[in-house]
Amino acid sequence: MEQLIIKESGIKASRAISKHVDYEDNKVLVVKTSTQFNIDNQPEKTYDTIINIKKINDTRQINKFFEAVNSKLPVGGIFVSCAETKRLRKMRILKKYPFVFNYIYYCFDFIVKRIFPKLPVTKKIYFFLTNGRNRVISKTEYLGRLYSCGFEVVEENRIKGLLYVTAFKTGEPLYDKNPSYGPLIRLKRVGRNGNLFNVYKFRTMHPYAEYLQSYIYQKTALGVGGKFKHDFRVSTLGRIFRKFWLDELPMVINMLKGQMKLVGVRPLSKHYFSLYSKETQKRRIKYKPGLVPPFYADMPNTLDEIEASEMKYMCAYDKNPFMTDVRYFFKAFYNILIKRARSK
């Protein structure tokens, strides 16, 4: 088994995998496949580890493949897979071809193998011609799909132009039948009375980014303004949208639906909400979230300062709701327009 992996993937990949896998264990399955059928065809309750040395870029229905692997493993079982991520692919192409031509080739490759598979108009044509092989996939999408399919990533290794990922099975897949790829997305947020609702935003992150909040939190600290440092989930276009505050404009839809108001506490994901103190959690669910949060009026830097800012706003709002929202709106407007405060 070890020699097979060395032959197909190299000694560095074999050593990386062996950190978590005992090659002498007869409950280890090694495959080189992009087909779900080859996983479904394996016996039940036989393996504790499944290693696939075929890059997932060639798998047509990645989630179905991951779900099939999940069904063959016990909780705590190990799944090792690999992919050529968007960043690694770009590095390979730019290094392989002469300058200028390499960027032309990269742009063409990105359009055909990244954008076409996502668009309803070109998706069917692309899969008909290629059967889904050699797609461009971001690191965010790769790891996010694993999490959505019931796995937790424990190690990443970049080896010979591929990203090898070791993951443990933590539970059953979420079976997301309608993953969002388009520019307008809906994100679950904690609203008034603790009820979850869909917030509308323009996409600033790669698909499946929402499944990686706990992973990012474990790997990196919160930066200035309570955002994650060096968040690889944010796309290049997304950084531009955030810089000019365009990503949050669709939340006007939530205002029209009565789920939000103009000024108020920021609508938070369940994970980010869990980072707040119990006192702040209990207090902030009494109010509708706002399109313009107190953050832009006070410009806090740390999570503790953000909590203090919101508590100050809520105390003031209880005493005089209308004038508090007016005051916070104009102060936030001044910071955004004059001091160039931006969403990060």
C-alpha positions as CSV (number, residue, x, y, z in Angstrom):
1,M,0.0,0.0,0.0
2,E,2.7,2.5,1.0
3,Q,4.7,1.6,-2.2
4,L,1.6,2.2,-4.3
5,I,1.1,5.7,-2.9
6,I,4.8,6.5,-3.3
7,K,4.6,5.3,-7.0
8,E,1.5,7.3,-7.8
9,S,2.0,10.4,-5.6
10,G,5.6,10.5,-4.4
11,I,7.4,9.9,-1.1
12,K,6.5,13.4,0.3
13,A,2.8,12.6,-0.1
14,S,3.2,9.2,1.4
15,R,5.0,10.6,4.5
16,A,2.3,13.3,4.9
17,I,-0.5,10.7,4.8
18,S,1.3,8.4,7.2
19,K,1.1,11.0,10.0
20,H,-2.5,9.9,10.4
21,V,-2.7,6.6,8.6
22,D,-1.2,3.2,9.5
23,Y,-0.4,1.5,6.2
24,E,-0.3,-1.9,7.9
25,D,-3.9,-1.6,9.0
26,N,-6.2,-3.8,6.8
27,K,-9.0,-1.3,7.3
28,V,-7.3,1.2,4.9
29,L,-8.6,1.6,1.4
30,V,-6.5,3.3,-1.3
31,V,-8.3,4.3,-4.5
32,K,-7.5,6.4,-7.6
33,T,-10.9,7.4,-8.8
34,S,-13.2,10.3,-9.8
35,T,-16.3,8.1,-9.9
36,Q,-18.8,7.8,-7.1
37,F,-19.7,4.3,-8.3
38,N,-16.3,3.0,-7.2
39,I,-17.0,4.2,-3.7
40,D,-20.6,3.0,-3.6
41,N,-19.4,-0.4,-4.7
42,Q,-17.3,-0.9,-1.6
43,P,-18.6,-3.0,1.3
44,E,-20.2,-1.4,4.3
45,K,-18.5,-1.1,7.7
46,T,-15.2,-2.4,6.4
47,Y,-12.8,0.6,6.3
48,D,-11.7,3.2,8.9
49,T,-9.7,5.1,6.3
50,I,-10.2,5.9,2.7
51,I,-7.4,7.5,0.6
52,N,-8.1,8.8,-2.9
53,I,-5.0,9.8,-4.8
54,K,-7.0,11.1,-7.8
55,K,-7.4,14.9,-7.7
56,I,-11.0,15.9,-7.1
57,N,-10.8,18.4,-10.0
58,D,-11.7,15.5,-12.3
59,T,-14.8,14.5,-10.2
60,R,-18.1,15.6,-11.8
61,Q,-20.3,15.6,-8.7
62,I,-17.8,16.4,-5.9
63,N,-20.4,16.5,-3.1
64,K,-22.0,13.2,-4.1
65,F,-18.5,11.7,-4.1
66,F,-17.7,13.0,-0.6
67,E,-21.1,11.9,0.7
68,A,-20.4,8.4,-0.7
69,V,-17.1,8.3,1.2
70,N,-18.8,9.6,4.3
71,S,-21.3,6.7,4.2
72,K,-18.5,4.1,4.2
73,L,-16.6,5.5,7.2
74,P,-17.4,5.4,10.9
75,V,-17.5,8.6,12.9
76,G,-13.8,9.5,13.5
77,G,-12.8,7.7,10.2
78,I,-10.1,9.3,8.1
79,F,-10.5,10.6,4.5
80,V,-7.5,11.8,2.6
81,S,-7.9,13.5,-0.8
82,C,-6.1,16.0,-3.0
83,A,-6.8,18.8,-5.4
84,E,-5.1,21.4,-7.6
85,T,-6.5,24.6,-6.1
86,K,-7.1,27.8,-8.1
87,R,-4.0,29.4,-6.6
88,L,-1.8,26.4,-7.3
89,R,-3.1,26.1,-10.8
90,K,-2.4,29.8,-11.5
91,M,1.2,29.4,-10.2
92,R,1.7,26.3,-12.4
93,I,0.4,28.0,-15.6
94,L,2.4,31.3,-15.0
95,K,5.5,29.3,-14.4
96,K,5.0,26.9,-17.4
97,Y,4.5,29.4,-20.2
98,P,6.5,32.5,-21.4
99,F,5.6,35.9,-19.9
100,V,2.5,37.6,-21.5
101,F,1.4,34.4,-23.1
102,N,1.1,32.8,-19.7
103,Y,-1.4,35.5,-18.5
104,I,-3.4,35.2,-21.7
105,Y,-3.6,31.4,-21.3
106,Y,-4.4,31.7,-17.6
107,C,-7.4,34.1,-18.3
108,F,-8.7,31.8,-21.0
109,D,-8.3,28.8,-18.7
110,F,-10.0,30.6,-15.8
111,I,-13.0,31.6,-17.9
112,V,-13.5,28.2,-19.5
113,K,-12.8,26.0,-16.5
114,R,-13.9,28.1,-13.6
115,I,-16.7,30.4,-14.8
116,F,-18.4,28.3,-17.5
117,P,-19.1,25.4,-15.0
118,K,-20.9,27.9,-12.7
119,L,-23.1,29.6,-15.2
120,P,-26.5,28.1,-16.1
121,V,-26.1,28.9,-19.8
122,T,-22.7,27.3,-20.2
123,K,-22.8,24.6,-17.5
124,K,-24.5,21.9,-19.4
125,I,-22.3,22.4,-22.5
126,Y,-19.2,22.4,-20.4
127,F,-20.1,19.1,-18.7
128,F,-21.2,17.5,-21.9
129,L,-17.9,18.3,-23.6
130,T,-15.5,17.5,-20.6
131,N,-17.6,15.3,-18.3
132,G,-16.5,17.7,-15.6
133,R,-12.8,16.9,-15.8
134,N,-10.0,19.3,-14.8
135,R,-12.2,22.0,-13.3
136,V,-10.7,24.9,-11.5
137,I,-11.6,24.8,-7.8
138,S,-10.7,27.2,-5.0
139,K,-9.3,26.1,-1.7
140,T,-12.3,27.5,0.0
141,E,-14.7,25.4,-2.1
142,Y,-12.6,22.3,-1.6
143,L,-12.5,22.5,2.2
144,G,-16.0,23.9,2.4
145,R,-17.4,21.0,0.5
146,L,-15.7,18.6,2.9
147,Y,-17.2,20.3,5.9
148,S,-20.7,20.4,4.3
149,C,-20.3,16.6,3.7
150,G,-19.6,15.8,7.4
151,F,-15.9,16.1,7.6
152,E,-13.5,18.2,9.7
153,V,-10.1,19.1,8.2
154,V,-7.2,18.3,10.5
155,E,-4.2,18.9,8.2
156,E,-3.2,20.4,4.8
157,N,-0.1,19.7,2.9
158,R,1.0,21.3,-0.4
159,I,3.0,18.7,-2.3
160,K,4.1,18.8,-6.0
161,G,1.5,21.3,-7.0
162,L,-1.4,19.7,-5.2
163,L,-3.1,20.3,-1.9
164,Y,-3.4,17.1,0.2
165,V,-6.1,17.3,2.9
166,T,-6.6,14.9,5.8
167,A,-10.1,15.0,7.3
168,F,-12.0,13.2,10.0
169,K,-15.6,12.2,9.7
170,T,-17.6,14.1,12.4
171,G,-21.2,13.3,11.3
172,E,-23.7,13.0,8.5
173,P,-23.6,15.3,5.4
174,L,-25.9,18.4,5.4
175,Y,-27.1,17.5,1.9
176,D,-27.2,21.1,0.6
177,K,-29.4,20.7,-2.5
178,N,-29.2,24.3,-3.6
179,P,-25.6,25.6,-3.1
180,S,-25.2,29.2,-4.1
181,Y,-22.7,30.1,-6.8
182,G,-24.2,33.3,-8.1
183,P,-23.4,36.9,-7.3
184,L,-26.4,37.4,-5.0
185,I,-26.4,35.1,-2.0
186,R,-28.5,34.3,1.1
187,L,-26.7,33.8,4.4
188,K,-28.3,32.5,7.6
189,R,-28.1,35.2,10.3
190,V,-29.4,35.5,13.9
191,G,-32.3,38.0,14.0
192,R,-34.8,39.3,16.5
193,N,-35.9,36.8,19.2
194,G,-33.0,34.6,18.1
195,N,-34.8,33.5,14.9
196,L,-32.6,32.7,11.9
197,F,-33.3,34.5,8.6
198,N,-31.7,34.9,5.2
199,V,-29.6,38.0,4.7
200,Y,-29.1,39.1,1.1
201,K,-25.6,40.1,0.1
202,F,-23.4,40.3,-3.0
203,R,-20.9,37.5,-2.9
204,T,-17.5,38.5,-1.7
205,M,-16.3,35.0,-0.8
206,H,-15.8,31.8,-2.8
207,P,-18.6,29.2,-2.7
208,Y,-18.9,27.1,0.4
209,A,-17.1,29.7,2.5
210,E,-19.9,29.7,5.1
211,Y,-19.0,26.2,6.2
212,L,-15.5,27.2,7.2
213,Q,-16.1,29.8,9.9
214,S,-15.1,27.5,12.7
215,Y,-12.1,26.3,10.8
216,I,-10.9,29.8,10.1
217,Y,-11.4,30.8,13.7
218,Q,-9.2,27.9,14.8
219,K,-6.5,28.7,12.3
220,T,-6.3,32.5,12.6
221,A,-7.0,35.3,15.1
222,L,-9.6,38.0,14.7
223,G,-8.1,41.1,13.2
224,V,-8.9,44.8,13.6
225,G,-12.6,45.3,13.4
226,G,-13.4,41.8,14.5
227,K,-12.7,40.3,11.1
228,F,-10.5,37.2,10.4
229,K,-6.9,38.0,9.5
230,H,-5.7,36.8,6.1
231,D,-9.1,35.2,5.3
232,F,-8.4,33.1,2.1
233,R,-12.2,32.8,1.6
234,V,-12.5,36.3,0.3
235,S,-12.2,36.6,-3.5
236,T,-10.3,39.4,-5.4
237,L,-13.6,40.9,-6.6
238,G,-15.0,40.5,-3.1
239,R,-12.3,42.7,-1.6
240,I,-13.2,45.4,-4.1
241,F,-16.9,45.1,-3.2
242,R,-16.0,45.3,0.5
243,K,-13.8,48.3,0.1
244,F,-16.6,50.3,-1.4
245,W,-19.3,48.8,0.9
246,L,-21.2,47.4,-2.1
247,D,-21.6,43.9,-0.8
248,E,-24.2,44.9,1.8
249,L,-26.5,46.9,-0.5
250,P,-28.9,44.0,-1.1
251,M,-29.8,44.0,2.6
252,V,-32.3,46.7,1.6
253,I,-34.4,43.7,0.6
254,N,-34.4,42.5,4.2
255,M,-35.4,46.0,5.3
256,L,-38.4,45.9,2.9
257,K,-39.4,42.5,4.3
258,G,-39.3,43.9,7.8
259,Q,-36.5,41.6,9.0
260,M,-34.0,44.5,9.5
261,K,-34.0,48.3,10.0
262,L,-31.7,51.0,8.8
263,V,-29.6,51.3,12.0
264,G,-29.1,48.5,14.4
265,V,-26.8,45.7,15.6
266,R,-25.0,43.8,12.9
267,P,-26.8,40.5,11.8
268,L,-24.4,37.7,12.8
269,S,-23.8,34.1,11.8
270,K,-24.5,31.5,14.5
271,H,-20.7,30.9,14.9
272,Y,-19.9,34.6,15.3
273,F,-22.9,35.1,17.6
274,S,-21.6,32.3,19.8
275,L,-18.4,34.3,20.4
276,Y,-20.3,37.1,22.2
277,S,-20.9,37.0,26.0
278,K,-24.2,35.4,27.2
279,E,-25.3,38.8,28.4
280,T,-24.8,40.5,25.0
281,Q,-26.4,37.6,23.2
282,K,-29.6,37.8,25.4
283,R,-29.7,41.6,25.0
284,R,-29.1,41.9,21.2
285,I,-31.8,39.4,20.1
286,K,-34.4,41.9,21.5
287,Y,-33.8,44.1,18.5
288,K,-34.0,43.9,14.7
289,P,-30.5,43.9,13.1
290,G,-29.5,47.0,11.2
291,L,-28.0,47.7,7.8
292,V,-25.8,50.4,9.4
293,P,-24.4,48.9,12.6
294,P,-22.9,50.9,15.6
295,F,-19.5,49.6,14.4
296,Y,-19.3,52.4,11.7
297,A,-20.1,55.0,14.3
298,D,-17.6,53.9,17.0
299,M,-15.0,52.1,14.8
300,P,-14.0,49.5,17.5
301,N,-11.0,47.3,16.9
302,T,-11.4,44.1,19.0
303,L,-14.4,41.8,19.7
304,D,-14.7,43.2,23.2
305,E,-14.8,46.7,21.9
306,I,-17.4,45.7,19.3
307,E,-19.6,44.2,22.1
308,A,-19.1,47.4,24.2
309,S,-20.1,49.5,21.2
310,E,-23.3,47.5,20.6
311,M,-24.2,47.6,24.3
312,K,-23.8,51.3,24.4
313,Y,-26.0,51.7,21.3
314,M,-28.7,49.4,22.8
315,C,-28.8,51.3,26.1
316,A,-29.2,54.6,24.2
317,Y,-31.8,53.1,21.9
318,D,-33.9,52.0,24.9
319,K,-34.0,55.6,26.1
320,N,-34.7,57.3,22.8
321,P,-35.0,55.0,19.8
322,F,-35.6,57.6,17.0
323,M,-32.9,60.1,18.0
324,T,-30.4,57.3,18.7
325,D,-30.8,55.9,15.2
326,V,-30.5,59.4,13.7
327,R,-27.4,60.2,15.6
328,Y,-25.7,56.9,14.8
329,F,-26.7,57.1,11.2
330,F,-25.1,60.5,10.6
331,K,-22.0,59.6,12.6
332,A,-21.5,56.4,10.6
333,F,-22.2,58.3,7.4
334,Y,-19.4,60.8,8.3
335,N,-16.9,58.0,9.1
336,I,-17.7,56.1,5.8
337,L,-17.7,59.2,3.6
338,I,-15.0,61.4,5.2
339,K,-12.8,59.0,7.2
340,R,-13.1,56.3,4.5
341,A,-14.3,53.5,6.9
342,R,-14.8,50.3,5.0
343,S,-16.1,46.8,5.4
344,K,-13.1,44.4,5.3
